[in-house]
Amino acid sequence: MMETLMSLFMIALMYRQTKANAVELAECFDEISHDRFTRLLQHPRDWQTLLWQRFVQPAVGAGGWLQLDDTVLDKFGRAIFGVSWVYCSRLQRVVSGLNVVVVIWTDGTRRLPDGIRLWQQGGASKVKLAAELLARAKAVGFTPHYVMMDSWYSAKVLLQQVRGDGWHFVTRLRKNRSFDGKQLVRHWPQRFGHATGKLTGGVEVLRVCDGKRY
């Protein structure tokens, strides 16, 4: 019965579009009292693992893509844990909010979140947080065709981790990145081209030049 109650609680959380207390969550069902939800929450549980096992894992098959990125969630309450002044690339200005690193699985039709980490000034870098998220994805059984990320996450240590897991990646590279011992921007004077070579750290890649993008 406890297993069913936990499932109902998580369904109610996903159904509600706004903040809700136990009374409002219990209103989603005919025969569940808010007291039962309250008692359920009095004991600590690994909700992340439970969400994965009950809702995400059954829907995820082999293949697909893991999308790695970070985003800023606007938050103005100074009492909220983790809120600080952070730069938002979407708005191109500094805002008050939470800067989070996320990894999402998709098969081109469905998009399912796998993990999230809060980045804070002075704490672990975004690359380290991304490495933790990918390690967790590996541990729970993801087998993606590719890990997709922008140039911020194309750090040597992260690319080596992806290849060490037996996965492949698609990423943007900065023009000053070393490719076969020479900066990318110095390989071709023309706007377009491609070649196979190694980045710093010995990671072999197929590099494609499209104008000023690599």
N, C-alpha and C positions, 0 to 999 in steps of 0.2 A: 504493500500500500504506500509505503514511503517513496518507493521508486516512482509510482504514478503521480504522487503529489509533487515531487520535484519536476517531473515533466510538465505538469499543468502550470506550475509556477513559471517555468521558463517560456512556455507558450504565451502566458498572459503578459510577460515582460515584452515579448516581441510584438504582441498584438497592440499594446498600448502605445500611442504615438507621443504621449506627454509623460511627465513625471507622475508616478502613482504610488500610493501607499498600499498596505495590505488589504484595506477595505475595498479600494477601487479595483485591485487585481482580482479579488475574490468575486466581484460583480461580473466577471467574464464567464462564470460558471454558475449553474443552477444549484448545485449541492455542495459547494465548497465555502466554508466560513473563513473569515479573515483571521480568526484565531489559529487555524491550522497553518496558514502561511507564516504567521508570527512565530509559532513554535518551531517551524521548519528553519527559520532564519536564526534561531538562537544557537544553532550548532554550526561551526565553520565547515565549509565544504569547498572543494576545488571546482568552482562553477565553470571555469574555462574548459577543464577536461570534460565535465558533464555536458556542456553545450556541444563540444566536439563529438562526443560519443553518441548523443541522442539525435542531433540534427544535421551536423555537417558530414561526418564520416559516411553515413549511409548514402549520401547524395554525391559523393566524390568518387569518380572512377579513375582508372589509370590514364596518364597523359594529361592534357590540359596545359595551362601556363600558370606560373606564380608571378604575380605583379608586386614588385617591391617599390615602395615610395614613401614619402612623408607629406604631411599636410598640417595646416593650422586650423584649429577649431576656435572660433571667436568665443571668448568667455570674459565677462566683465566683473564677476564677483571676486573680489580680492581674497575672500576667505576660502575659495576653492583650491584644493591642493594642486600644486603644479602650475598655476596660472602665473604668467610673467609677460614681459614685453618681448615679443618675438617678431622676426621679419616674415611677412607673408608674401611669397612670390606671386600668388594669384592676384593680390591687391597691389603688390609692389610698394608696400609700406609697412612700417612697424605697427603691430596691433597687440592688444591684450588678449591672450588666449593660451591654448595648450598646443605644443608642437609634438606631434606623434609620428612614429614610424609604423607603417602597417604592411602586411603581406596578405594578398587576396588571391584565391584560386579561381580560375575561370576556364570554361571550355568553349568560350565564344558566345555562349547563350546565357549561362548562369554565372553569377559572381558570388563567391562565398568567402567571408572573412576567416582568416586562420589565426592571426595574432596581431597584437598591437603593443607598442612600447612607448612610454612617455620620455621624451628627450628634455633634459634640463641643463641649463648653463652650469658648467663645472662638473657635470656627471659623465657617464659613458657617452662616447661619440655615437653619431647616427650609424656609422659603419659597424660599430660593435653591436649596437642594438639590432641592426639588420642581420648580423651574423647569428645572434641568438634566435631570431625569428626563423631563419632558414634551418637552423639546427633542430628547432622544435618541429618544423614541417617535415623534416627528414625522419625524426623520431616517431611521429604519428603515422607515417606511411605514405606521404605524398610521393608520386613518381611523375613529375611534370616533364613535358617535352622540353620546355625552356623556362628559365627565370628571366623576366624582363625588368629592366631598371634603367634609370637615367645615368648620366656621367658622374653624378655625386657618389653613386654606389659602385662604380667600376674600380674600386681600390684593389690593389694586388691581392691582399689577404682575402677579400670577399670572392674574387674570381677564382682563386685557388680552392677555396672552400666549395664553391659550386661544382667545379670540375672534380674535386676529390670525392664528392658525393655521387659522381657518375652522371651529373646533369649537364645541360648545356645552357648558354645564356645569350641574350641579345641585349646590347647596351650601347649607349652613345659614349664616345671617347673624346676627351679634350685634345685639342690640336697639338699640345706640347707633350703628349704621352709618348714614351719611347716605344718604337716598333722596329724590331730587328736592329737595335742599337742606335736608331736615329729618330728624331722627333717626327711625328706623323705629318706635320705640315711641310716637311722638307722632302718627302718621298716623291710627290708628283706635283709638277708646276701646273698641270692642267686641272680642270675642274672635277673630272671624274676618273675613277680607276678602282681597281680592287686587287688584292694580293693576300696570300697566306703567309703568316710570319708569327713571331713571338713577341709578346709584351714583356716588360720587366717582370721577372719572377718565373719566366719559362712557360707562361700560359699561351698556347697556340690558338690563334684566332684567324678568321677570315675578315679582313678589314675592307670596308667599302667606303670610298670617298664620294660624296655627293655635294659638290660645291665646297662650302666651308664646314660641312658636317662630316663626321667620321663615325 
